Amino acid sequence: MERILVTGANGFIGSNLVKKLINEGNLVTGLVRKSSDLSFLDGMNVELVLGDITDLRSLEIAMKGIDKVYHVAGLAADWGPYSLFESINFTGTQNVARSAEKFGVKKMIYISTVAFHGFGKTYMNEESPVPDKLIPYARTKYLAEKWLWDFSKSSKLKITAIRPGNVFGINDRTFISKYIQALKTGKFAQVNNGKSKTCPVFIDNLIDIITIAGNSDKADNNAFIATDGLEINWYTFNSKLAEALEVKLPETSVPYFLAYPIAVIFYKLYSIFNKRTEPFLTPYRVNNGGRDYHFSIDKLRSFFDYTPAVGIDEAMKRTAEWYKTKLEMKT
């Protein structure tokens, strides 16, 4: 039995991770903010500590007596000022690592992202180059991971980085709930008819990857790309989701060459006028849907003989059932 701290415990990935860690018999502490919605943690035997990764003092309170920390908290968005992403994703990660080292935590598992590898390629891996131009989210996540590797050279704290692909599934109110709503209302369009390869990872499979790495010494000081390892494009993904929801997949498609410059214009205008609301269309979203964004999980397989436990059809079924029972009941 270990004492484990999960930052961002109330969120999409965090709440699913907390559930798995408790089921494995661990004593779990969740770091949450005062303003956090804690509904995903209802009924779980988790100790909650109020704090913020940008507040080093609150982290030190949460870190006492902890054996292992899963650093999930972060700002994941494709819109917003760089300074905000920097304070949360970069400085916040530094705070977590320094606090963990100070209190003798043995291992830190950092939830990173594949987003900093960019678009336009297939079979990218952990060693694929990082483009110069990145959105603030991807840039700050990359810099945080880079800093962690440097930090680990002079620290006893063992570091593992997990780089998830496009995560979807239960408790996802950011991506999949909005995506499903668009599908159901017909306010939905694919880019280039959904021909581009994508990199989905179902939440249950991601949690398995995170905990497998977290429980293995072989993962120490290593980064792992985490997807379901599928040869899949957006059209197939969208078709399977629509089928699980029992709705017709809208036939609307927008060519990439038209969608991308429109997204750039939207993004620049919103930036110029300091809009607080996010643009309807962003370059990141068009690139994600209109260019190949696909990764190899060969490293994950070679280290742990990993195979996803939940296949794509079952993942879609569970996602659709969660949406119908948890979200539609509230509307």
C-alpha positions in Angstrom: 0.0 0.0 0.0 1.3 3.4 -1.0 0.4 6.9 -0.1 -0.2 8.7 -3.4 -0.9 12.3 -4.3 -2.9 13.1 -7.5 -2.9 16.7 -8.6 -5.9 17.7 -10.6 -7.8 14.8 -9.0 -11.3 16.2 -9.8 -10.8 16.4 -13.6 -11.3 14.1 -16.5 -8.1 12.1 -16.3 -7.5 12.8 -12.6 -10.9 11.4 -11.4 -10.5 8.2 -13.4 -7.0 7.8 -12.1 -8.0 8.3 -8.5 -10.7 5.5 -8.9 -8.1 3.1 -10.3 -5.5 3.8 -7.6 -8.1 3.3 -4.8 -9.2 0.0 -6.4 -5.6 -1.1 -6.3 -5.6 -0.6 -2.5 -3.6 2.7 -2.2 -4.2 5.6 0.1 -5.0 8.5 -2.2 -4.8 12.2 -1.6 -6.3 14.5 -4.2 -5.1 18.1 -4.7 -8.0 20.3 -5.7 -8.7 24.0 -5.8 -11.4 25.8 -3.8 -13.4 26.4 -7.0 -13.2 22.8 -8.2 -16.2 20.8 -9.2 -15.8 17.6 -7.1 -18.8 15.7 -8.5 -16.6 13.1 -10.3 -15.1 12.2 -6.9 -18.4 11.5 -5.2 -18.4 8.3 -3.2 -14.7 7.8 -3.5 -12.5 7.2 -0.5 -10.0 10.0 -1.3 -8.6 12.6 1.1 -8.9 16.0 -0.5 -6.4 18.8 0.2 -7.2 22.3 -1.0 -4.3 23.9 -2.9 -2.9 25.0 -6.2 0.2 23.9 -8.1 1.1 27.5 -8.6 1.1 27.9 -4.8 4.3 26.2 -3.4 3.1 26.4 0.2 -0.1 24.5 -0.5 1.8 21.9 -2.3 4.1 21.3 0.6 1.1 20.7 2.8 -0.3 18.1 0.4 3.1 16.4 -0.1 3.9 15.4 3.4 4.0 11.6 3.9 3.5 10.9 0.1 5.4 8.0 -1.6 4.4 8.8 -5.2 2.8 11.7 -7.0 0.9 11.6 -10.3 1.0 15.2 -11.7 -2.1 15.5 -13.8 -3.1 19.1 -13.2 -2.6 21.5 -16.0 -4.2 23.9 -18.4 -5.2 22.1 -21.6 -6.6 24.4 -24.2 -5.8 25.9 -27.6 -6.6 29.4 -26.6 -5.4 31.8 -24.0 -2.4 34.0 -23.0 1.0 32.4 -22.9 1.6 33.7 -19.4 -1.3 31.8 -18.0 -0.1 28.5 -19.6 3.4 29.2 -18.4 2.4 29.8 -14.8 0.3 26.6 -14.6 2.0 24.1 -17.0 5.6 25.1 -16.5 6.1 26.8 -13.2 3.4 24.6 -11.6 5.3 21.5 -12.7 8.5 22.9 -11.3 6.7 23.5 -8.0 5.4 19.9 -7.9 8.8 18.4 -8.6 10.7 20.6 -6.1 8.1 20.0 -3.4 8.2 16.2 -4.0 11.9 16.2 -3.8 11.9 18.2 -0.6 9.6 15.8 1.2 11.3 12.6 0.0 8.7 11.4 -2.6 10.2 8.5 -4.5 8.6 8.9 -7.9 6.7 11.5 -10.0 4.6 10.5 -13.0 4.0 13.6 -15.2 1.1 13.6 -17.6 2.6 15.3 -20.6 1.2 15.4 -24.2 1.9 14.3 -27.8 0.8 17.8 -28.9 4.4 19.2 -28.9 5.4 16.7 -31.7 3.2 18.7 -34.1 1.1 17.6 -37.1 1.5 16.2 -40.6 3.2 12.9 -39.9 2.4 9.3 -39.1 4.2 6.8 -36.8 5.8 9.6 -34.7 7.5 8.4 -31.6 9.1 9.6 -28.4 12.2 10.8 -30.3 10.3 12.7 -33.0 11.5 16.3 -33.4 9.6 19.2 -31.7 8.6 22.0 -34.1 9.6 25.6 -33.4 6.0 26.9 -33.7 3.7 25.5 -31.1 0.6 26.8 -29.3 1.1 27.9 -25.7 -0.3 24.7 -24.3 2.1 22.5 -26.3 5.1 24.7 -25.8 4.7 25.0 -22.0 4.1 21.2 -21.6 7.2 20.5 -23.7 9.3 23.0 -21.7 8.1 21.5 -18.4 9.0 18.0 -19.5 12.4 19.1 -20.7 13.0 20.8 -17.4 12.0 17.7 -15.5 14.7 15.6 -17.4 17.3 18.2 -16.4 16.0 18.3 -12.8 16.2 14.5 -12.5 19.9 14.5 -13.3 20.7 16.0 -9.8 17.6 14.7 -7.9 16.7 11.4 -6.2 13.2 11.8 -7.5 12.4 9.3 -10.3 10.6 10.8 -13.2 8.3 9.2 -15.8 6.4 11.1 -18.5 3.3 9.9 -20.2 2.3 11.6 -23.4 -1.3 10.9 -24.2 -2.9 11.2 -27.6 -6.5 12.4 -28.1 -8.1 11.2 -24.9 -11.8 10.5 -24.9 -14.3 8.7 -22.7 -16.1 8.8 -19.3 -16.0 12.2 -17.4 -14.7 14.1 -20.5 -16.6 17.4 -20.4 -14.0 19.3 -22.5 -13.7 17.4 -25.8 -16.1 14.5 -26.2 -19.2 16.0 -24.6 -19.0 19.0 -26.9 -18.1 16.7 -29.8 -21.1 14.5 -29.2 -23.5 17.5 -28.8 -22.3 18.7 -32.2 -22.9 15.3 -33.7 -26.4 15.0 -32.3 -27.5 18.5 -33.4 -25.9 18.2 -36.9 -23.7 21.2 -36.2 -20.7 19.1 -37.2 -18.2 19.1 -40.0 -15.1 17.0 -40.9 -12.0 18.4 -42.5 -11.1 16.7 -45.8 -13.9 14.2 -45.2 -12.0 12.9 -42.1 -9.2 11.2 -44.2 -6.4 12.2 -41.8 -5.0 9.7 -39.3 -5.6 10.4 -35.7 -4.4 9.1 -32.3 -7.3 8.3 -29.9 -6.8 6.8 -26.5 -9.8 5.7 -24.5 -9.6 6.9 -20.9 -9.6 3.4 -19.3 -6.7 2.4 -21.5 -4.8 5.6 -20.6 -5.3 5.0 -16.9 -3.9 1.5 -17.4 -0.8 2.9 -19.1 -0.3 5.5 -16.4 -0.5 3.0 -13.6 1.5 0.3 -15.3 4.3 2.9 -15.8 3.8 4.2 -12.3 4.2 0.8 -10.7 7.3 -0.2 -12.7 11.0 0.7 -12.1 11.6 0.2 -15.8 9.6 3.3 -16.5 11.9 5.5 -14.4 13.4 8.4 -16.4 11.5 7.4 -19.5 8.8 9.0 -21.6 6.0 7.0 -23.2 3.6 7.9 -25.9 0.1 6.7 -24.9 -2.5 6.0 -27.6 -4.7 2.9 -28.4 -2.2 2.1 -31.2 -4.8 2.1 -33.9 -4.6 2.6 -37.6 -7.6 4.9 -37.7 -8.6 8.2 -39.4 -11.2 10.7 -38.2 -13.9 9.4 -40.5 -13.7 5.9 -38.9 -13.6 7.4 -35.4 -16.6 9.7 -36.1 -18.6 6.9 -37.8 -18.1 4.6 -34.8 -19.1 7.3 -32.4 -22.2 8.2 -34.3 -23.1 4.5 -34.5 -22.8 4.1 -30.7 -24.9 7.2 -30.2 -27.5 5.9 -32.8 -27.3 9.1 -34.8 -26.4 9.7 -38.5 -22.9 11.1 -39.2 -23.3 14.5 -40.9 -21.9 14.6 -44.4 -20.6 18.1 -44.2 -16.9 18.5 -44.9 -14.6 21.5 -45.2 -11.3 21.4 -47.2 -8.2 21.9 -45.2 -6.9 24.6 -47.6 -10.0 26.7 -46.8 -10.5 25.9 -43.1 -6.9 26.6 -42.0 -6.6 30.3 -43.2 -10.0 31.0 -41.8 -8.9 29.6 -38.5 -5.8 31.8 -38.5 -7.8 34.9 -39.2 -10.2 34.1 -36.4 -7.3 33.5 -34.0 -5.5 36.7 -34.9 -8.7 38.8 -34.6 -9.5 37.4 -31.2 -6.0 38.0 -30.1 -5.9 41.6 -31.3 -9.2 42.5 -29.6 -8.3 40.5 -26.4 -11.4 38.4 -26.5 -11.9 36.3 -23.4 -14.0 33.7 -25.2 -12.3 31.2 -27.4 -12.7 31.4 -31.2 -15.1 28.9 -32.8 -12.2 27.7 -35.0 -8.5 27.6 -34.2 -5.5 26.5 -36.2 -4.9 23.7 -33.7 -8.4 22.2 -34.2 -8.1 22.4 -38.0 -4.6 20.8 -37.9 -5.8 18.1 -35.5 -8.7 17.2 -37.8 -7.1 17.9 -41.2 -3.5 16.7 -41.0 -2.1 13.3 -40.0 -1.5 13.2 -36.2 -0.5 9.6 -35.6 1.9 7.9 -33.2 3.7 4.6 -32.6 3.4 2.9 -29.2 6.2 0.5 -29.9 8.2 1.7 -26.9 5.2 1.0 -24.6 4.8 -2.4 -26.1 8.5 -3.3 -25.8 8.8 -2.2 -22.2 5.5 -3.7 -20.9 4.2 -6.0 -23.6 1.2 -3.6 -23.6 -2.1 -4.2 -25.4 -5.1 -2.0 -24.9 -7.7 -3.8 -22.7 -10.7 -1.9 -24.3 -11.2 -2.0 -28.1 -12.5 0.9 -30.0 -16.1 -0.4 -30.4 -16.4 -1.1 -26.7 -14.9 2.3 -25.9 -17.4 4.0 -28.1 -20.2 2.1 -26.4 -19.1 3.0 -22.9 -18.6 6.7 -23.9 -22.1 6.9 -25.4 -23.7 5.2 -22.4 -21.9 7.7 -20.0 -23.1 10.6 -22.1 -26.7 9.5 -22.2 -26.9 8.6 -18.4 -24.8 11.4 -16.9 -25.1 14.4 -19.2 -28.4 14.1 -21.0 -30.2 13.6 -17.7 -29.0 17.0 -16.6 -30.3 18.8 -19.7 
